[in-house]
Amino acid sequence: MKAIGKISGPTAISSLLLYSRAVISMLFLGYLGELELAGGSLAIGFANITGYSVISGLAMGMEPICGQAYGAKQWKLLGLTLQRTVLLLLSASVPISFMWVNMKAILLWCGQDQEISSVAHKFILFSLPDLLFLSLLHPLRVYLRTQSITLPVTYCSAISVLLHVPLNFLLIFHFKLGVSGVAIAMVWTNLNLFLLLSSFVYFSGVYKDSWVAPSSDCLRGWSSLLALALPTCASVCLEWWWYEFMILLCGLLVNPKATIASMGILIQTTSLVYCFPSALSVGVSTRVGNELGANRPGKARISMIVSLFCAVAIGLAAMVFTTLMRHQWGKFFTNDTEILELTAVALPIAGLCELGNCPQTTGCGVLRGSARPTIGANINLGSFYLVGMPVSIVMGFMTKMGFAGLWLGLLAAQASCAFFMLLVLCRTDWVLQVERAKLLTQTSSSNCNYKPVAPSILPISTTKQEDYSINKNPKENSKKQQQQQQQGDDLEGIVVSINDEFVKSASLETDPLLSNSHIDMSIN
């Protein structure tokens, strides 16, 4: 628990600090006016769906590789994975940028208001550099976190958020940039955080063991990273997009303005609560990855059990908080009676959702740490869209339960997600996961070492010393020639199969057929 808390505690504080940055930006948008608030909110929602969720999800794909590489003490693989992930995120940012540039046309095609779409388009254009900085920032945070380096991230986050307020004042009131100033301040804050973290990495020297000079190696061996990043991204996006889907359904209810406003309050509330299970998730992901990489399956299992108990405790606390505060919480956001009534009805249901959300979020972390994100993506897809969506539609519209019915759909989704997640975790073979971790780290690292290793594994000629030895002992010539013929036959079979994909990915530790003890020949 101490090891997980060492990672999760500072991570939770960092998440709360970054959450406060989003709240500060919304407050400044509200000060500018109703149109600016609506346009900025629409732009942020569009950016979340099309950009931030994708970048964040792809970056989390490096967690299992880095975590297991750190546990296995394969330091160079850490640096190589960092480079590959940065390139992956930068590549993903290109199509996202084109989508953001054409945001206004997309919004108008979807039937959005002309004025609001114009403001949203202006906001997102000034947010474009954020894609670059987040493509550098997200991998750097994962790189540090998988080495259990979290406190510096918290300190740097605190400094950048403290600077966020004066930046907004400077850009909005002094330079009169309006909604553009809010967007620039958000980008500037992420830039500050990246510069602070980069300075820490450089001056502390934590990069020295894992430093790999940029080379063509980072352009090869992407299969392992993509196999983890794509399903992780899908898992994150499927859950993230669900809340946006809920907002769309709110617009179809009897009083869309009140229900959308109440949904906004509840989503902000769940986002606040989510900081804690999310931090626990990355903590257990790191610990499980480290333990599997270090060949300690028992400790990986204990880390999973401890984290799940902590997740249930967090879920219970969230449920109690939302139930007790259901009549007071909404007053922090609005004085509208109808919005307050809707919020009070839905908050206890949201608390029950957290009772399922906390264990399933933590379970996703265990799956990431053990390099099984595809299972998490499949569970999220089935739970949210095959269970939750039909229940929301039936309860919200067919049974006339309205706003509360939509949240019952989310409750059904979270309950089924938690059930299947726990089922998978209880049936996990941790010894098998250790073997998978060995294969993952060896395959990922062998991609950059394949060429120099191949000649020493598969020599194709004997040395001059061996030839001399044969000529010097005529009586043993026949016997040695027979042995060499047998070795040649064996070697020929290996050489013929060298193009096989399994042989290419094999290493000295995993395939005894390729070890030096089985090919007792020297190289010139």
Secondary structure as the mmCIF struct_conf table of DSSP 4:
data_model
#
loop_
_struct_conf.conf_type_id
_struct_conf.id
_struct_conf.beg_label_comp_id
_struct_conf.beg_label_asym_id
_struct_conf.beg_label_seq_id
_struct_conf.end_label_comp_id
_struct_conf.end_label_asym_id
_struct_conf.end_label_seq_id
HELX_RH_AL_P HELX_RH_AL_P1 LYS A 2 LEU A 32
HELX_RH_AL_P HELX_RH_AL_P2 GLU A 34 ALA A 47
HELX_RH_PI_P HELX_RH_PI_P1 ASN A 48 TYR A 52
HELX_RH_AL_P HELX_RH_AL_P3 SER A 53 ALA A 59
HELX_RH_3T_P HELX_RH_3T_P1 MET A 60 MET A 62
HELX_RH_AL_P HELX_RH_AL_P4 GLU A 63 GLY A 71
TURN_TY1_P TURN_TY1_P1 ALA A 72 LYS A 73
HELX_RH_AL_P HELX_RH_AL_P5 TRP A 75 VAL A 101
TURN_TY1_P TURN_TY1_P2 ASN A 102 ASN A 102
HELX_RH_AL_P HELX_RH_AL_P6 MET A 103 TRP A 109
TURN_TY1_P TURN_TY1_P3 CYS A 110 GLY A 111
HELX_RH_AL_P HELX_RH_AL_P7 GLN A 114 LEU A 125
TURN_TY1_P TURN_TY1_P4 PHE A 126 LEU A 128
HELX_RH_AL_P HELX_RH_AL_P8 PRO A 129 ARG A 145
TURN_TY1_P TURN_TY1_P5 THR A 146 SER A 148
HELX_RH_AL_P HELX_RH_AL_P9 LEU A 151 PHE A 169
HELX_RH_PI_P HELX_RH_PI_P2 LEU A 170 HIS A 174
BEND BEND1 PHE A 175 PHE A 175
TURN_TY1_P TURN_TY1_P6 GLY A 178 GLY A 178
HELX_RH_AL_P HELX_RH_AL_P10 VAL A 179 SER A 204
TURN_TY1_P TURN_TY1_P7 GLY A 205 SER A 210
HELX_RH_3T_P HELX_RH_3T_P2 SER A 216 LEU A 219
BEND BEND2 ARG A 220 ARG A 220
HELX_RH_AL_P HELX_RH_AL_P11 SER A 223 CYS A 250
TURN_TY1_P TURN_TY1_P8 GLY A 251 LEU A 252
BEND BEND3 LEU A 253 ASN A 255
HELX_RH_AL_P HELX_RH_AL_P12 PRO A 256 GLY A 293
TURN_TY1_P TURN_TY1_P9 ALA A 294 ASN A 295
HELX_RH_AL_P HELX_RH_AL_P13 PRO A 297 LEU A 324
TURN_TY1_P TURN_TY1_P10 MET A 325 GLN A 328
HELX_RH_3T_P HELX_RH_3T_P3 TRP A 329 PHE A 332
TURN_TY1_P TURN_TY1_P11 PHE A 333 PHE A 333
HELX_RH_AL_P HELX_RH_AL_P14 THR A 337 GLY A 369
TURN_TY1_P TURN_TY1_P12 SER A 370 ALA A 371
HELX_RH_AL_P HELX_RH_AL_P15 PRO A 373 ASN A 380
HELX_RH_PI_P HELX_RH_PI_P3 LEU A 381 GLY A 388
HELX_RH_AL_P HELX_RH_AL_P16 MET A 389 ILE A 393
HELX_RH_PI_P HELX_RH_PI_P4 VAL A 394 MET A 398
BEND BEND4 THR A 399 THR A 399
TURN_TY1_P TURN_TY1_P13 GLY A 402 GLY A 402
HELX_RH_AL_P HELX_RH_AL_P17 PHE A 403 CYS A 426
TURN_TY1_P TURN_TY1_P14 ARG A 427 ARG A 427
HELX_RH_AL_P HELX_RH_AL_P18 TRP A 430 SER A 446
TURN_TY1_P TURN_TY1_P15 ASN A 447 ASN A 449
HELX_RH_AL_P HELX_RH_AL_P19 TYR A 450 ILE A 457
BEND BEND5 LEU A 458 LEU A 458
BEND BEND6 SER A 461 SER A 461
HELX_RH_AL_P HELX_RH_AL_P20 LYS A 464 LYS A 472
HELX_RH_AL_P HELX_RH_AL_P21 PRO A 474 VAL A 496
HELX_RH_3T_P HELX_RH_3T_P4 SER A 497 ASN A 499
BEND BEND7 ASP A 500 ASP A 500
HELX_RH_AL_P HELX_RH_AL_P22 GLU A 501 SER A 505
TURN_TY1_P TURN_TY1_P16 LEU A 508 THR A 510
HELX_RH_3T_P HELX_RH_3T_P5 PRO A 512 LEU A 514
BEND BEND8 SER A 515 SER A 515
TURN_TY1_P TURN_TY1_P17 ASN A 516 HIS A 518
BEND BEND9 ILE A 519 ILE A 519
#
